[in-house]
């Protein structure tokens, strides 16, 4: 897999504007029309065309936030596979499921509306029943080093079929595949 960031001479953390600026500079250097203006003896060489096409492919991928996110995930996964630091590939259901309660801040909660005078006792009991901590699920998987792979449960809008999770003690990772029932 080609590294589009290296091709455009930008770090993977580069902003859209940095990528765009680098793209414009590089495309001017290898654009076929510009090369003809410089009286290049071989304006249509395959190497120059392939550079031009590769730079365009990199730009078309990295300028779109969704395509860039998918590209970054694929690039990260290919780097992990190349370095062979994957401990296991597991399905979310194989991980230990842990319930986490999250306390809501009273400062951020909307102000309660006063109940109607005739139904005060019912409204108070209903509002107290609705109060309480929110619940979220986290997942854990034991590593061979004694550490753990910790993963907050998939969000409702998470469409990623796989997630790479690092061990909290060593450099190994696991690939967590989302089961069909988890979506």
C-alpha positions in Angstrom: 0.0 0.0 0.0 1.5 3.3 -1.0 2.0 5.9 1.8 0.1 8.9 0.5 1.5 11.1 3.3 5.1 10.3 2.2 4.1 10.9 -1.4 2.8 14.4 -0.6 5.7 15.1 1.8 3.4 15.8 4.8 3.1 14.1 8.2 0.0 11.9 8.9 -1.2 14.6 11.3 -1.2 17.3 8.7 -4.2 19.5 8.4 -6.3 19.8 5.2 -4.6 23.1 4.3 -1.1 21.7 4.7 -2.0 18.7 2.5 -3.5 21.0 -0.1 -0.5 23.3 -0.2 1.9 20.4 -0.6 -0.3 18.9 -3.3 -0.3 22.2 -5.3 3.5 22.5 -5.1 4.0 18.8 -6.2 1.5 18.8 -8.9 3.1 21.9 -10.5 6.4 20.1 -10.7 5.1 17.0 -12.5 2.0 18.3 -14.4 2.3 17.3 -18.1 1.3 20.7 -19.3 3.9 22.4 -17.1 6.6 20.0 -18.3 5.9 20.8 -21.9 6.4 24.5 -21.2 9.8 23.7 -19.8 10.9 22.2 -23.1 11.4 18.8 -21.6 12.7 16.5 -24.3 10.5 13.6 -23.0 7.3 15.3 -21.8 5.2 12.1 -21.9 7.4 9.7 -20.0 5.7 7.0 -18.0 7.6 7.9 -14.8 6.3 11.5 -14.9 2.8 10.4 -15.7 2.8 7.8 -12.9 4.1 10.5 -10.4 1.3 12.8 -11.6 -1.3 10.0 -11.2 0.0 8.9 -7.8 0.0 12.5 -6.5 -3.6 12.9 -7.7 -4.7 9.6 -6.1 -3.1 10.7 -2.8 -4.9 14.1 -3.0 -8.2 12.6 -3.9 -8.0 10.3 -0.9 -6.7 12.7 1.7 -8.9 15.6 0.8 -12.1 13.8 1.7 -12.4 13.3 5.6 -14.2 10.0 5.3 -11.9 8.5 2.7 -8.9 9.8 4.7 -10.2 8.1 7.9 -10.6 4.8 6.0 -7.2 5.1 4.4 -5.6 5.9 7.8 -7.2 2.8 9.3 -6.0 0.6 6.4 -2.5 2.1 6.6 -2.3 1.5 10.3 -3.5 -2.1 9.9 -1.0 -2.8 7.2 1.8 -1.4 9.4 0.7 -3.6 12.3 0.6 -6.7 10.0 4.1 -5.8 8.6 5.6 -5.6 12.1 3.8 -8.8 13.3 2.9 -7.4 16.7 -0.6 -8.7 16.5 -1.3 -11.0 19.4 -4.7 -12.2 18.3 -7.8 -11.5 16.3 -10.9 -11.7 18.5 -14.6 -11.2 18.2 -16.1 -8.7 20.5 -18.2 -11.5 22.2 -14.9 -13.2 23.3 -13.9 -10.3 25.4 -14.8 -9.8 29.1 -17.8 -7.4 29.2 -17.7 -4.8 32.0 -20.5 -2.5 32.9 -19.4 1.1 33.7 -21.7 3.7 35.3 -21.2 7.3 34.3 -22.4 10.0 36.7 -24.0 12.9 35.0 -22.9 16.4 36.0 -25.7 18.5 37.5 -24.1 21.6 35.9 -24.7 20.3 32.4 -28.2 18.9 33.0 -31.1 21.1 31.9 -33.0 22.9 34.6 -36.1 20.9 35.7 -39.5 22.3 34.8 -41.8 22.7 37.8 -44.6 20.1 37.9 -48.2 21.1 37.7 -49.7 21.7 41.2 -52.2 18.9 41.2 -49.7 16.1 40.2 -46.6 17.1 42.3 -46.2 13.7 44.0 -46.3 11.7 40.7 -43.9 14.0 38.9 -41.3 13.9 41.7 -41.3 10.1 41.7 -41.0 10.0 37.9 -38.1 12.5 37.9 -36.2 10.6 40.6 -36.7 7.3 38.7 -35.1 9.0 35.6 -32.1 10.3 37.6 -29.1 8.1 38.1 -25.9 7.1 36.4 -25.8 6.4 32.7 -24.6 2.9 31.7 -21.9 2.1 29.2 -20.0 -1.1 28.4 -16.3 -1.6 28.2 -14.4 -4.7 27.2 -11.2 -6.3 28.4 -9.0 -9.1 27.0 -5.9 -10.5 28.8 -2.5 -10.2 27.1 0.2 -12.8 27.4 2.4 -10.2 29.2 -0.1 -9.9 32.0 -1.5 -6.6 30.8 -4.9 -6.1 29.3 -6.5 -4.8 26.1 -9.2 -2.3 27.1 -11.8 -1.2 24.7 -14.9 1.0 25.3 -17.9 -0.5 23.6 -18.8 0.3 20.1 -20.9 3.3 19.6 -24.3 3.2 17.8 -22.8 5.0 14.8 -19.6 3.0 14.7 -19.5 1.3 11.3 -16.0 0.0 11.5 -15.9 -3.8 11.2 -12.5 -4.0 13.0 -10.8 -2.0 15.7 -7.1 -2.3 16.7 -6.6 -2.2 20.5 -3.2 -1.8 22.1 -2.1 -3.6 25.3 -1.7 -1.3 28.3 1.6 -2.9 29.3 3.4 -3.9 26.1 3.6 -3.2 22.3 1.2 -6.0 21.2 -2.2 -5.3 19.8 -5.3 -7.3 19.1 -7.8 -6.8 16.3 -11.4 -6.8 17.6 -13.9 -7.8 15.0 -17.4 -6.5 15.6 -20.0 -9.3 15.6 -23.1 -8.8 13.5 -25.2 -8.8 16.6 -23.2 -5.9 18.1 -24.2 -3.4 15.4 
